[in-house]
Amino acid sequence: MDNQSMPMDKIRNVAIIAHVDHGKTTLVDGLLRQSGIFRENQAVADRVMDSGDIERERGITILSKNTAVNYNGYKINIIDTPGHADFGGEVERVLKMVDGVILVVDAFEGPMPQTRFVTSKAMELGLPFVICVNKIDRPGARPSLVFDEVLELFLDLGANDDQLDSPCVFTCAKTGVATLDLGSPGATMRPLFDTIISSIPAPSGDEEAPLQMLVSTIDYNEYVGRIGIGKIENGILNVGGEVCIVNHHDPGQKRMVKISKLYQFEGLSRKEVKSAHAGEIVAISGIDDLHIGDTICDPLSPEAIPFQKISEPTISMTFSVNDSPLAGREGKWVTSRHLRDRLYRELNTDVSLRVEDTDTTEAFKVSGRGELHLSVLIETMRREGYEFAVSKAEVIYKQDENGKKLEPMESCMVDVPEEYAGTVIQKLGERKAELVNMTSRDGNYSRLEFVIPSRGLIGYRGDFLTDTKGNGIMNTVFLEYAPYKGDISYRTQGSLIAYESGVAVAYGIFNAQERGAMFIRPGDEVYQGMIVGASAKSEDIEVNVCKTKHLTNTRSSSADEALRLVPPRIFSLEQAIEYVDTDELLEVTPKSLRLRKKILDPRLRKRSQINKNSQ
């Protein structure tokens, strides 16, 4: 069937929600393979949706989030959703494009806290669900119990009756099978296809009405420039037709443009089409200054579609060239020119990011919406082979007319099991949070609402997950700029700093571990000024981890016993970003994360500290 003439009742637009590693990408793989998208003899990589290499082929950048599958005369558009609260704005926009949701849950782990946020957003919009319990072949899998856990989560989030009656499909995405009944193993993905078509409604919209399409995501491609992706709400979009661009939050804007190219998704590629009608998810290119939230509409009745405003950046970090003694060993892209080009290129697709040059050519100020937002960029860049250093995340301050210092405040919504509520209130209280509301939810959960300075959240997520044993969920939304709330002490401990450069040895670490918790293992290379551990005291202490034991002629009986080393604390990227202090940097390379002092030389560091104290 020709895609252009696909009637609206044969289209299904679904979003796919899943926690990291629950098999979302592999599931989409299975659907793509069995829909006959690929030729019989075509070599297809595993996890085709993960097309995130820098040298992506033309056009594949667009596809990291959208794909389409044809099955039995139906077209199923599948949209990936960001799973984290920092990307709340994107989640809401993505969910506005679809008519239903596939919730993928691991048959062993069950629903995870991060899945909760997107699921609750889909519930608020009243979208129907298809529950997909994946990895049923995993050792220790407990599919039927996990399905019950999902229903408990639905009850907890206030699901309506239809959502509580959601169909459940059990799948093993890796082998490409699905079944509705655990008693009879499936052979293909057909039960999942059929369930999507029967349980998720066709898009609503009126082809006869004037054209309206909301741009929900922006992509960028070096060959065609900015690309807008969205769902046509009403009317028909034609290539070469004149359209008007308006924006709900900017009533003064009205631009007339021509649509030069229009694409529909088909499998992993885009297919150029001449026209598309209401209900279709399409990509358009050829319009320069296109932004998320713009509505493309009929010039004769320009009416903007309301949407959630993109939040302003509230947190900034300095990205600088790596100048540590170990610089340039692991990275492919290390100079300030490489760093600058890469950061400015990110602005093409990330609408909430800001990049500014600083007074030195070696460093750039990068502002985003939260630590996670920036850590995703850092992780992407290190995987691409970049090497650089980042400073502690700082909030962006403003001043009012009277010159008073204002800081960003966030509304913070926390859902935690009741037994952890006290700890969360105490910890956030220390970070200048105000508890504005507290309600009990079903199933012994408490919902706490706080107003907290954005800087109070810096470095808190790790503590939060530990304090709530991973059962808490925290959502933050920018509220307003308000008067400065006073100083917050982030880290009560000082650092253990390497006294000399060399290779860490067990004896040196053994002696140093009495002073605090270590971050390194024997055999790790260290340099003067590098942070090798957290001090048990509040001040910094220099330790010599490269020191070997002097050999003597006499041997005591205990000397031959193996040195007992406490396992070191190895940071993930997020934990390292949270840990780093104002006079420290995090050195990021494709293979390593190292914490260091900004000033490596101990004498210069002391002098700078004395100058700071005397001011």
C-alpha positions as CSV (number, residue, x, y, z in Angstrom):
1,M,0.0,0.0,0.0
2,D,1.4,3.4,-0.9
3,N,2.2,5.3,2.3
4,Q,0.8,8.6,1.1
5,S,-2.7,7.2,0.7
6,M,-2.6,5.4,4.1
7,P,-6.1,6.2,5.6
8,M,-6.1,7.7,9.1
9,D,-7.8,4.6,10.7
10,K,-4.8,2.5,9.5
11,I,-2.3,4.6,11.4
12,R,-1.1,4.0,15.0
13,N,1.1,6.5,16.8
14,V,2.7,5.0,19.9
15,A,5.4,6.1,22.4
16,I,7.6,3.5,24.0
17,I,8.6,3.9,27.6
18,A,11.2,1.8,29.4
19,H,13.9,2.1,32.1
20,V,17.5,1.9,30.8
21,D,18.4,-1.7,29.8
22,H,14.9,-3.1,29.9
23,G,15.2,-4.0,26.3
24,K,13.3,-1.1,24.5
25,T,15.8,-0.9,21.6
26,T,16.0,-4.6,21.1
27,L,12.2,-4.8,21.1
28,V,12.0,-2.2,18.4
29,D,14.6,-4.3,16.5
30,G,12.4,-7.3,16.7
31,L,9.4,-5.4,15.4
32,L,11.4,-3.9,12.5
33,R,12.9,-7.2,11.5
34,Q,9.5,-9.0,11.5
35,S,7.7,-6.3,9.7
36,G,9.6,-7.1,6.6
37,I,11.4,-3.7,6.5
38,F,14.8,-5.3,5.8
39,R,15.5,-7.4,2.7
40,E,16.1,-11.1,3.3
41,N,19.8,-10.8,2.6
42,Q,20.4,-7.4,4.2
43,A,23.0,-7.4,7.0
44,V,21.5,-5.6,10.0
45,A,23.4,-4.5,13.1
46,D,21.9,-5.4,16.5
47,R,20.0,-2.6,18.2
48,V,19.6,-0.6,15.0
49,M,17.8,2.2,16.7
50,D,21.0,3.2,18.6
51,S,22.5,5.1,15.6
52,G,24.4,7.4,17.9
53,D,27.9,7.4,16.4
54,I,29.3,10.8,15.3
55,E,29.8,9.8,11.7
56,R,26.2,8.8,11.4
57,E,25.2,8.4,7.8
58,R,23.1,11.0,6.2
59,G,19.7,11.3,7.7
60,I,20.2,8.7,10.5
61,T,20.4,11.4,13.1
62,I,16.7,12.0,12.7
63,L,16.0,8.4,13.3
64,S,17.4,7.9,16.8
65,K,14.0,8.8,18.1
66,N,11.5,7.9,15.4
67,T,10.8,4.8,13.4
68,A,7.9,3.3,11.6
69,V,6.7,-0.3,11.0
70,N,4.2,-1.5,8.4
71,Y,2.2,-4.5,9.4
72,N,-0.9,-6.1,7.7
73,G,-1.8,-2.8,6.0
74,Y,-1.3,-0.7,9.1
75,K,1.4,1.8,9.8
76,I,2.8,2.0,13.3
77,N,4.9,5.1,14.1
78,I,7.1,4.4,17.2
79,I,8.6,7.2,19.1
80,D,11.2,6.9,21.8
81,T,10.8,8.9,25.0
82,P,13.5,10.4,27.2
83,G,13.2,8.5,30.5
84,H,14.3,11.2,33.0
85,A,12.6,14.0,34.8
86,D,15.3,16.5,33.6
87,F,13.8,16.1,30.2
88,G,10.2,16.5,31.4
89,G,9.5,19.1,28.7
90,E,10.5,16.8,26.0
91,V,8.5,13.9,27.5
92,E,5.3,16.0,27.5
93,R,5.8,17.1,23.9
94,V,6.5,13.6,22.7
95,L,3.4,12.2,24.4
96,K,1.2,14.9,22.8
97,M,2.2,13.3,19.4
98,V,0.9,9.9,20.2
99,D,-2.4,8.1,21.0
100,G,-1.0,5.3,23.2
101,V,2.0,4.0,25.1
102,I,3.9,0.7,25.2
103,L,5.4,0.3,28.6
104,V,8.4,-2.1,28.5
105,V,9.3,-3.7,31.9
106,D,12.1,-6.2,32.6
107,A,10.6,-9.5,33.7
108,F,13.2,-9.8,36.5
109,E,13.6,-6.2,37.7
110,G,10.1,-5.0,37.5
111,P,9.0,-1.4,37.2
112,M,11.8,1.0,38.2
113,P,11.5,4.5,39.8
114,Q,12.6,6.3,36.6
115,T,9.8,4.6,34.6
116,R,7.3,6.1,37.1
117,F,7.7,9.7,35.9
118,V,6.9,9.1,32.2
119,T,4.2,6.7,33.1
120,S,2.5,9.3,35.3
121,K,2.7,11.9,32.5
122,A,1.0,9.5,30.1
123,M,-1.7,8.8,32.7
124,E,-2.4,12.5,33.1
125,L,-3.0,12.7,29.4
126,G,-5.4,9.7,29.6
127,L,-3.4,7.6,27.1
128,P,-4.1,3.9,26.8
129,F,-1.3,1.5,27.6
130,V,0.0,-1.8,26.3
131,I,2.1,-3.5,29.0
132,C,5.1,-5.4,27.6
133,V,6.9,-7.7,30.1
134,N,10.2,-8.3,28.3
135,K,13.2,-10.7,28.9
136,I,11.0,-13.6,30.0
137,D,13.9,-15.9,29.2
138,R,16.1,-14.3,31.7
139,P,17.3,-16.5,34.7
140,G,15.2,-15.6,37.7
141,A,12.5,-14.0,35.5
142,R,9.1,-13.6,37.3
143,P,6.8,-12.3,34.5
144,S,3.4,-12.7,36.2
145,L,4.6,-11.1,39.4
146,V,6.1,-8.2,37.5
147,F,2.7,-7.7,35.7
148,D,1.1,-7.5,39.1
149,E,3.7,-4.9,40.2
150,V,2.9,-2.8,37.1
151,L,-0.8,-2.9,38.0
152,E,0.2,-1.8,41.6
153,L,2.2,1.1,40.1
154,F,-0.9,2.0,37.9
155,L,-3.1,2.1,41.0
156,D,-0.5,4.1,42.8
157,L,-0.5,6.7,40.0
158,G,-4.3,7.0,40.0
159,A,-4.9,5.1,36.7
160,N,-8.4,5.1,35.2
161,D,-10.4,1.9,34.7
162,D,-9.4,1.5,31.1
163,Q,-5.7,1.9,32.0
164,L,-6.1,-0.7,34.7
165,D,-7.5,-3.1,32.1
166,S,-4.4,-2.6,29.9
167,P,-3.5,-5.7,27.9
168,C,-0.2,-7.4,28.7
169,V,2.1,-9.1,26.2
170,F,5.1,-11.2,27.4
171,T,8.1,-11.0,25.1
172,C,11.6,-12.1,24.6
173,A,12.8,-9.3,22.3
174,K,16.2,-10.9,21.8
175,T,14.7,-14.0,20.1
176,G,11.8,-12.0,18.6
177,V,8.9,-13.8,20.2
178,A,5.8,-12.6,22.0
179,T,2.9,-14.4,23.7
180,L,-0.3,-13.4,25.5
181,D,-0.2,-16.6,27.6
182,L,2.9,-17.7,29.5
183,G,1.7,-21.3,29.1
184,S,2.2,-21.4,25.4
185,P,5.5,-19.9,24.1
186,G,5.2,-17.6,21.1
187,A,6.9,-18.0,17.8
188,T,6.8,-14.4,16.4
189,M,6.1,-10.8,17.4
190,R,2.6,-11.1,15.9
191,P,0.7,-11.0,19.3
192,L,2.4,-7.7,20.1
193,F,1.6,-6.2,16.7
194,D,-2.0,-7.3,17.0
195,T,-2.4,-5.9,20.5
196,I,-1.0,-2.5,19.5
197,I,-3.5,-2.4,16.6
198,S,-6.5,-3.5,18.7
199,S,-5.7,-1.5,21.9
200,I,-4.4,1.8,20.7
201,P,-6.8,4.0,18.8
202,A,-6.2,5.6,15.4
203,P,-5.2,9.3,15.6
204,S,-7.9,11.9,15.8
205,G,-7.8,14.9,13.5
206,D,-9.7,16.4,10.6
207,E,-8.3,16.3,7.1
208,E,-10.8,18.8,5.9
209,A,-9.9,21.4,8.6
210,P,-7.2,24.0,8.0
211,L,-3.6,22.7,8.4
212,Q,-2.0,22.6,11.9
213,M,1.2,20.8,12.9
214,L,3.2,21.4,16.1
215,V,6.9,21.0,15.8
216,S,7.7,18.7,18.8
217,T,11.4,17.8,18.1
218,I,14.1,19.4,16.2
219,D,16.9,17.5,14.5
220,Y,19.9,18.7,12.6
221,N,21.7,17.4,9.6
222,E,24.7,18.9,7.9
223,Y,23.2,18.4,4.4
224,V,19.7,19.9,4.9
225,G,20.0,22.0,8.1
226,R,17.3,22.1,10.7
227,I,14.6,19.4,10.5
228,G,11.3,19.7,12.3
229,I,9.4,16.6,13.4
230,G,5.8,16.6,14.6
231,K,2.3,15.2,14.1
232,I,-0.1,16.8,11.7
233,E,-3.1,17.6,13.9
234,N,-5.4,18.8,11.1
235,G,-5.5,19.3,7.4
236,I,-3.1,18.3,4.7
237,L,0.6,19.3,4.3
238,N,1.8,19.6,0.7
239,V,5.4,20.1,-0.6
240,G,5.8,23.5,-2.2
241,G,2.8,24.8,-0.4
242,E,3.0,28.2,1.4
243,V,2.5,27.9,5.2
244,C,2.5,30.2,8.1
245,I,4.6,29.7,11.2
246,V,3.2,30.9,14.5
247,N,4.0,30.3,18.2
248,H,1.7,30.0,21.2
249,H,4.3,31.7,23.5
250,D,5.2,34.4,20.9
251,P,1.9,35.9,19.6
252,G,3.8,38.5,17.6
253,Q,5.6,36.0,15.4
254,K,4.1,35.3,12.0
255,R,6.3,34.1,9.1
256,M,5.4,32.8,5.7
257,V,7.6,30.0,4.4
258,K,7.5,27.3,1.8
259,I,7.8,23.6,2.6
260,S,10.7,22.4,0.4
261,K,10.9,18.7,1.6
262,L,8.6,16.5,3.5
263,Y,9.4,13.0,4.8
264,Q,7.6,10.2,6.4
265,F,9.3,7.5,8.5
266,E,9.6,4.0,7.1
267,G,11.6,1.6,9.1
268,L,14.9,3.3,9.8
269,S,14.9,5.5,6.8
270,R,13.0,8.6,5.7
271,K,10.9,8.5,2.6
272,E,10.3,11.7,0.7
273,V,6.6,12.3,0.0
274,K,4.7,15.0,-1.8
275,S,1.9,15.3,0.8
276,A,0.8,14.0,4.2
277,H,-2.5,14.3,6.1
278,A,-3.8,14.6,9.6
279,G,-2.6,11.9,12.0
280,E,0.8,11.3,10.3
281,I,4.1,11.9,12.0
282,V,6.4,13.7,9.5
283,A,9.7,15.5,9.2
284,I,10.1,18.7,7.3
285,S,13.2,20.5,6.1
286,G,14.1,23.7,4.3
287,I,12.9,26.1,7.0
288,D,15.8,27.9,8.6
289,D,14.8,29.4,11.9
290,L,12.5,26.6,13.0
291,H,12.0,26.0,16.8
292,I,10.3,23.5,19.0
293,G,6.8,24.7,19.7
294,D,6.3,26.4,16.4
295,T,3.0,25.6,14.7
296,I,3.0,25.2,11.0
297,C,-0.5,26.2,9.8
298,D,-2.7,27.4,7.0
299,P,-1.9,31.1,6.1
300,L,-5.7,31.8,6.0
301,S,-6.3,30.7,9.6
302,P,-3.1,30.9,11.5
303,E,-3.9,29.3,14.9
304,A,-1.0,28.2,17.2
305,I,-1.3,24.9,19.2
306,P,-0.5,25.4,22.9
307,F,2.5,23.6,24.2
308,Q,4.8,23.5,27.3
309,K,7.4,26.2,27.3
310,I,11.0,25.1,27.0
311,S,12.6,25.7,30.4
312,E,15.5,28.2,30.6
313,P,18.9,26.9,31.6
314,T,19.5,27.3,35.4
315,I,22.8,25.5,35.8
316,S,26.2,26.1,34.1
317,M,29.6,24.4,34.0
318,T,32.9,25.4,32.5
319,F,34.2,23.0,29.9
320,S,37.9,23.6,29.4
321,V,40.9,22.0,27.6
322,N,42.4,19.2,29.7
323,D,45.8,20.4,30.9
324,S,46.6,17.6,33.4
325,P,50.0,15.7,33.2
326,L,48.1,12.8,31.7
327,A,46.4,14.9,29.0
328,G,46.1,13.7,25.4
329,R,46.8,10.0,26.0
330,E,43.4,8.6,25.5
331,G,41.4,11.3,23.6
332,K,41.2,11.8,19.9
333,W,39.9,15.4,20.1
334,V,41.8,17.4,22.6
335,T,42.3,21.0,21.4
336,S,40.2,24.0,22.2
337,R,39.1,24.3,18.6
338,H,37.8,20.7,18.6
339,L,36.0,21.4,21.9
340,R,34.5,24.7,20.7
341,D,33.2,23.2,17.4
342,R,31.6,20.2,19.2
343,L,29.8,22.3,21.8
344,Y,28.5,24.8,19.2
345,R,27.3,21.9,17.0
346,E,25.3,20.5,20.0
347,L,23.2,23.7,19.9
348,N,21.6,22.6,16.6
349,T,19.7,19.9,18.2
350,D,19.5,20.7,22.0
351,V,17.2,23.6,22.4
352,S,17.8,24.1,26.1
353,L,21.5,24.3,25.9
354,R,23.5,27.6,25.9
355,V,27.2,27.8,25.0
356,E,29.3,31.0,25.6
357,D,32.9,31.9,25.0
358,T,34.8,33.0,28.1
359,D,37.7,35.5,28.4
360,T,40.1,32.6,27.7
361,T,40.1,30.6,24.5
362,E,40.7,27.4,26.5
363,A,37.3,27.4,28.3
364,F,33.6,27.7,27.5
365,K,30.6,28.3,29.7
366,V,27.9,25.7,29.0
367,S,24.5,26.1,30.6
368,G,21.7,23.6,30.8
369,R,18.6,22.6,32.7
370,G,20.1,20.4,35.3
371,E,23.1,18.2,36.2
372,L,21.7,15.3,34.2
373,H,21.1,17.4,31.1
374,L,24.8,18.4,31.1
375,S,26.1,14.9,32.2
376,V,24.4,13.4,29.1
377,L,26.3,15.8,26.9
378,I,29.6,15.0,28.7
379,E,29.0,11.3,28.4
380,T,28.2,11.6,24.7
381,M,31.3,13.6,24.0
382,R,33.7,11.2,25.9
383,R,32.3,8.3,23.9
384,E,33.0,10.3,20.7
385,G,36.7,10.5,21.7
386,Y,36.8,14.0,23.3
387,E,39.0,14.8,26.3
388,F,38.4,17.9,28.5
389,A,37.9,19.1,32.0
390,V,34.7,20.3,33.7
391,S,34.2,22.5,36.7
392,K,31.6,22.1,39.5
393,A,28.0,22.9,38.3
394,E,27.0,26.4,39.4
395,V,23.6,28.0,39.3
396,I,22.9,31.0,37.1
397,Y,22.2,34.1,39.2
398,K,20.3,37.3,38.2
399,Q,19.8,40.7,39.8
400,D,16.6,42.6,40.3
401,E,16.2,46.4,39.8
402,N,17.6,47.1,43.3
403,G,20.7,45.1,42.6
404,K,19.6,42.3,44.9
405,K,20.9,38.8,44.1
406,L,18.3,36.4,42.7
407,E,18.7,32.7,42.3
408,P,16.6,30.1,40.5
409,M,14.1,28.2,42.6
410,E,12.6,24.8,41.7
411,S,9.4,23.2,42.7
412,C,10.5,19.7,43.8
413,M,8.0,16.9,44.0
414,V,9.1,13.8,45.8
415,D,7.3,10.4,46.1
416,V,8.9,8.2,48.7
417,P,7.9,5.2,50.9
418,E,6.8,6.7,54.2
419,E,9.7,5.3,56.2
420,Y,12.2,7.4,54.2
421,A,10.2,10.7,54.3
422,G,11.9,12.0,57.5
423,T,15.4,11.5,56.1
424,V,14.4,13.3,52.8
425,I,12.9,16.2,54.7
426,Q,15.9,16.6,56.9
427,K,18.5,16.4,54.0
428,L,16.5,18.8,51.8
429,G,16.0,21.1,54.8
430,E,19.8,21.4,55.2
431,R,19.8,22.5,51.5
432,K,17.4,25.4,52.1
433,A,14.3,23.6,50.9
434,E,10.9,24.6,52.2
435,L,8.3,21.9,52.6
436,V,5.1,23.3,51.2
437,N,2.8,20.3,51.1
438,M,2.8,16.7,52.3
439,T,0.1,14.1,51.4
440,S,-0.2,10.4,52.0
441,R,-0.7,8.3,48.9
442,D,-2.1,4.8,48.5
443,G,0.3,2.0,49.3
444,N,2.3,3.8,52.1
445,Y,3.9,6.3,49.8
446,S,4.2,10.0,50.8
447,R,4.2,12.8,48.4
448,L,6.3,15.7,49.5
449,E,6.3,19.1,47.8
450,F,9.3,21.5,48.3
451,V,10.4,24.8,47.0
452,I,14.2,24.6,46.8
453,P,17.0,26.7,45.4
454,S,18.4,25.0,42.2
455,R,21.9,24.9,43.8
456,G,20.4,22.9,46.7
457,L,19.8,20.0,44.3
458,I,23.4,20.0,43.0
459,G,24.9,16.7,44.2
460,Y,21.7,15.5,45.9
461,R,20.4,12.9,43.5
462,G,23.0,10.3,44.5
463,D,22.2,10.8,48.2
464,F,18.5,10.6,47.4
465,L,18.7,7.2,45.7
466,T,20.8,5.9,48.6
467,D,18.5,7.3,51.3
468,T,15.4,5.9,49.7
469,K,17.0,2.5,48.8
470,G,16.2,3.4,45.1
471,N,12.5,3.5,45.8
472,G,12.1,7.3,45.7
473,I,11.2,9.4,42.7
474,M,12.1,13.1,42.5
475,N,10.8,15.5,39.9
476,T,11.9,19.1,39.7
477,V,10.4,21.9,37.6
478,F,11.8,25.4,37.4
479,L,9.6,27.8,39.3
480,E,11.0,31.3,39.4
481,Y,13.9,33.5,40.4
482,A,13.7,34.5,44.0
483,P,16.0,36.3,46.5
484,Y,19.2,34.5,47.5
485,K,18.6,32.1,50.3
486,G,22.0,32.1,52.0
487,D,25.0,29.8,51.8
488,I,24.7,26.0,51.6
489,S,27.5,23.7,52.6
490,Y,27.8,21.0,50.0
491,R,30.7,18.8,51.2
492,T,31.8,18.5,54.7
493,Q,34.8,16.4,53.9
494,G,38.1,17.5,52.4
495,S,40.1,15.6,49.8
496,L,43.1,13.3,49.9
497,I,45.5,14.7,47.4
498,A,48.4,12.9,45.7
499,Y,51.7,14.3,46.9
500,E,53.7,13.2,43.9
501,S,53.3,11.8,40.4
502,G,53.8,8.1,39.8
503,V,52.0,4.7,40.0
504,A,49.9,4.0,43.1
505,V,51.1,0.9,45.1
506,A,49.3,-1.2,47.6
507,Y,51.6,-0.1,50.5
508,G,51.0,3.6,49.8
509,I,47.2,3.1,49.6
510,F,47.2,1.0,52.7
511,N,48.8,3.8,54.7
512,A,46.6,6.5,53.1
513,Q,43.3,4.6,53.7
514,E,43.6,5.4,57.5
515,R,43.0,9.0,56.5
516,G,39.7,8.5,54.6
517,A,38.0,6.6,51.7
518,M,40.1,5.9,48.6
519,F,39.1,6.4,45.0
520,I,42.1,4.5,43.4
521,R,43.5,1.0,43.1
522,P,47.1,-0.2,43.1
523,G,48.6,0.2,39.6
524,D,46.6,3.4,38.8
525,E,48.7,6.3,37.5
526,V,48.4,9.4,39.7
527,Y,49.9,12.9,39.5
528,Q,50.6,15.7,41.9
529,G,47.4,17.5,42.8
530,M,45.1,14.7,41.8
531,I,42.4,13.7,44.2
532,V,42.9,10.1,45.3
533,G,40.3,9.9,48.1
534,A,37.9,11.7,50.5
535,S,39.4,12.9,53.7
536,A,37.7,11.9,57.0
537,K,38.3,15.5,58.2
538,S,37.1,18.8,56.7
539,E,40.5,19.9,55.4
540,D,42.5,18.6,52.5
541,I,45.3,16.2,53.3
542,E,48.3,15.3,51.0
543,V,49.1,11.6,50.9
544,N,51.9,9.7,49.2
545,V,50.2,6.7,47.5
546,C,53.3,5.9,45.4
547,K,55.4,5.2,48.5
548,T,56.9,1.6,48.6
549,K,57.9,-0.2,51.8
550,H,61.6,-0.1,52.8
551,L,63.0,-3.6,52.9
552,T,64.9,-4.6,56.1
553,N,67.0,-7.6,57.0
554,T,64.8,-8.6,59.8
555,R,61.3,-9.7,58.9
556,S,58.5,-9.7,61.4
557,S,56.0,-12.4,61.3
558,S,53.1,-10.0,60.5
559,A,55.0,-8.3,57.6
560,D,54.3,-11.1,55.2
561,E,50.6,-11.0,55.7
562,A,48.8,-9.5,52.7
563,L,47.9,-5.8,53.1
564,R,44.2,-5.5,53.6
565,L,42.9,-2.8,51.2
566,V,39.4,-1.4,51.6
567,P,37.7,-1.6,48.1
568,P,37.9,1.9,46.6
569,R,34.9,4.0,45.8
570,I,34.7,4.2,42.0
571,F,32.6,7.1,40.7
572,S,30.1,7.0,37.8
573,L,30.1,10.2,35.8
574,E,27.1,11.6,37.6
575,Q,28.6,10.9,41.0
576,A,31.9,12.5,40.0
577,I,30.0,15.6,38.8
578,E,28.2,15.8,42.1
579,Y,31.3,15.2,44.2
580,V,33.6,17.8,42.6
581,D,34.1,21.0,44.6
582,T,34.5,24.7,43.6
583,D,38.4,24.6,43.6
584,E,38.4,21.2,41.8
585,L,38.0,19.9,38.3
586,L,36.8,16.6,36.8
587,E,39.1,15.4,34.1
588,V,37.0,13.5,31.5
589,T,38.7,11.2,28.9
590,P,37.2,8.4,26.8
591,K,38.5,5.8,29.3
592,S,39.0,7.6,32.6
593,L,37.4,10.0,35.1
594,R,39.9,11.7,37.4
595,L,39.2,14.3,40.1
596,R,41.9,17.0,40.5
597,K,42.6,20.3,42.1
598,K,42.4,23.3,39.8
599,I,45.9,24.3,40.9
600,L,48.1,21.2,40.9
601,D,51.2,22.7,42.6
602,P,50.8,22.5,46.4
603,R,52.7,25.8,47.0
604,L,50.7,27.8,44.5
605,R,47.5,26.2,45.9
606,K,48.4,27.3,49.4
607,R,49.3,30.8,48.3
608,S,45.9,31.1,46.4
609,Q,44.1,29.9,49.6
610,I,45.9,32.6,51.7
611,N,45.0,35.3,49.2
612,K,41.4,34.2,49.2
613,N,41.1,34.2,53.0
614,S,42.7,37.6,53.3
615,Q,40.2,39.2,50.9
